[in-house]
Amino acid sequence: PRLTIGYVPDCVNGYEFSYTGRFQWNRGAIASSADGDLRTILRAIPPVDESSLSAFQDANIQSQFQHSEYTSVEVSRTHVGWDIAKLLAGIRYIDFSDKFAIFSKSDTELGRLLSRADNRMIGFQLGMDLLYPICTNLYTDARGRAGLFANFASMDLLVLNDGNLTAAVHDKSTDYSAVLEFGSGLKYRFCDALAIRCGWEAWWFGRLAASEDQFRRGVVSTRSVRINDDFIVVGVNIGAEFRY
């Protein structure tokens, strides 16, 4: 859900609080082969050698799973014009975590790879909401947000090969990230106090740390956190608005 509470004491200048989350995304896959011919795209980079990833080669069963979570909190100052346009500026905090796991089993060995990346972002955001009447009680609207953030990112990477530790990496770093949001929809107002709305939105998050990106170029025993991934969300929404 997204919950937004606004207060406009003089019908022009006001404040707004918005909470979005907790969104969760899950995906996974499993493969099996009686012949033990399942391979891997994992590469060893010195000082890690190929023998340290032997459990991921010639496997009978392999599985992978990814889990992501997203939460956002916004506190803004607003400026409303004739109930048609709303400008806002404020502070936003975003928490985006991403986990990835690979399990591989052969006749004699068991391998595990666990990767986690956390993004804790705080920064300044500008936005605009526009409302345009189509006919009596029916409106179309547009919603836009743009922000620049400091991203306090961290990563953990653990690789076990047949009970032996191949890699154990932990690192933190601070970089910049950006967010763009745009949406549009239709609003039907039953009365001054109650309206319903449905529409679509697209979100873009730039320069995030992603779990799979921490080992994409290969498995090493040491590494700094990589912060260069993009995350895109597109979806539909439906909601209600209460005013008094």
N, C-alpha and C positions, 0 to 999 in steps of 0.2 A: 504493500500500500504506500501511498504518498498522502500525508496529512499536512495541510497548510492552514495556519491561523493568522489572520491579519486584523490590524486595528488602525482605523483612520478617524481620529477624533474630530478633525475639522473638514472632512470630506476631500482633502487634498494631500496633506502630509501624514504619513503613517509608518507603521512597522509591520514586519511579516516574519513569521517563523515557519519553516518547512522541514519535515522529516520524511525521508524516503528509505524504505528497506523493511526487513532485511531480504534483499533479493538473493536467490540461490540458483546456481546452474550446475547440473550434474551430467556427465556423459562417461560412457565406458564401453569396453569391448573385451571379448575373450576368444581365443583361438586354440584349437587342439589338433594334434597330429600323432597318429600311432607310429609313424615312421621316424619321428624325432627330427624333422627337418625345418622347424621354425627358426628363423634367423632374427637378427636385430639390426637396427640402424645406429645403435650406440657405437661410438668410436673412442678408442683409448688414445689419450695424448700424454706423452712422457711427462712425469715419471711413471704414470700408469701405463701398463702394457696390456696386450690383448688377452693374455692368460688371466688377468684380473677381472675379465668380463666373460669368462668361459661359460658361466651358468646361463648366459643370455643367448648362447649359440646352440644349435642342434637341440632345441627344446621340444618337449612333448606338449606342454601347456604354457601359454602366455596370456596375461591379462593386463589391462591398463585402465586407470580411472582418473578423472579430473573433477575437482569440486571448486567452485568459485562463489564468493560471497561479496555483496556490495551494500553499503550503508552510506547515507548522505544526510548532513544537517546543515541548514542554511538560516542565517539571521540577517535580515536586510532592512534598509530604510527605503520607503516607497514614496512615490509621488504620483498621484492619480489625477487624470484630466478628463472631466466630464463623463466618467464611467466608460470611456472608449479606449483610453490608453493608460497603461501603468508602467512607470519606469522604476527600476529598483537597483540598488547597489549595496553590497554587504560582504560578509565573511561566510565562507563555506568550508566545511570539513567533510572529507570523503575517506572511507575505509574500504579498501579493496584487497581481498586476500585470495590467493590462488594456490591450489595443491594438486600435485600430479604424482601418481604412483604406478610403477611397472613391476609385475611379478613374473618370474620365468622359472619353469621347472623342467629339468631333464631327467634321465634315468638315474643319475648319480648326484646332481647338484641342484641347488635352489638359489636363485638370485632375486634381489630386491633393490629397487631404486625409489627413493622418496625425495621429492623436491617441493619446497614451499617458498612462495614469494609474498611479501606483505607490503602494501602501499598505504601509508598514512599521509594524506594530503590536506594542506590547509592553505587558503589563499583568498584573493579578492575576486569578486564576481559582479558582472553587470548583466542586466536583463531587461526585457520589455515584453509586455502582454498587450495585444491589440484585440479589439472587439468591434465587429462590423455588423449592423442589422441587415438581415435579408428580407424579413417580413415581420408581421406582428408576432412577438414572443420568440422568434427564431433568429439566431445569430451565428456567424462564423467567427472564429478567432485564430490567433497565431501566438505562439509562445517561443521566445528565444532566450538563451543564456550563454554567456562566454566568460571564462575564468582562467586565471593564471595562478599556479599553485607551487608551493614548495613540497616536494615529495620525499618524505623520510622513509626510504625503502630498505628492506632487509630480505635476506635469502638464507635458506638452509638446504643443503644437499647431502644426502646420505646414500651410499651405494655399498651393498653387502653382496659378496660373491662366495657362495658355499660356506657361509659363516665367517668369512674373512672380510675385514674392513678394507674396501677399495678406496673410498673417498668419504670425507666428513668435512664439509665446508660451511662456515657461517660468516656472513659479512653484512655490514650496514653502510649505507651511503645516502647522501642528500643531493637531489637534483631538482630540476624544474619539470612541471607537467602542465598540460593544458586540457580544458574541457569545453566542448561546444554542444549545445542542445537546441533542437528545433522541433516544434510540433504544431499541429493544426487540428481543428475539429469543429463540431457543431454543438451549439448550446440552445436548449429550449427552456424558457423561463415561464413557469406556471404562474408566478406572482413575484412581487418584489423580494420576497424572502426565500423562495425556493426555485432552483434550476437544476437540470440534469445536463450532462455533457458526455459526448463520446468523440474520440479522435485517435490520432496516431502521433508517435514521437520517434525521433532518432537521436541517439547519444553517441558522441565520439570522445574518447579519452586518449590523449597522446602522451607518449613517453612513460609507460608503466613497466614495472618489473613483473614478468610472467613466469610461472613455474617451469614450463617446458623450455623457455629460452635460456635457463641457467645451465642446461646440458646440451643444447642444440648443436653446438660446435664440437662437442666431445666431452668425455669424462676426465677430469683432472683432479689432483689432490688439493689444489688451492686455486681460488678464483675470487674476484670481486663481483659484487652483484651487478647484473646487466639490467639497465633501465632504458629500453629502446623499443618497447612493444606498443601497439595500438589495440584498443578495445572498442568495439562498435556494438551498439544495441539498437534494434528497431522493433517496435511493437505497437499494439493498440491499447487503449485504455477507456474506461467508463467510470463516471463519478457523479457526485452531487455537490451542489453549493448551497449553503445556508447563509443568509445575511440578515442582520438586524441593526 
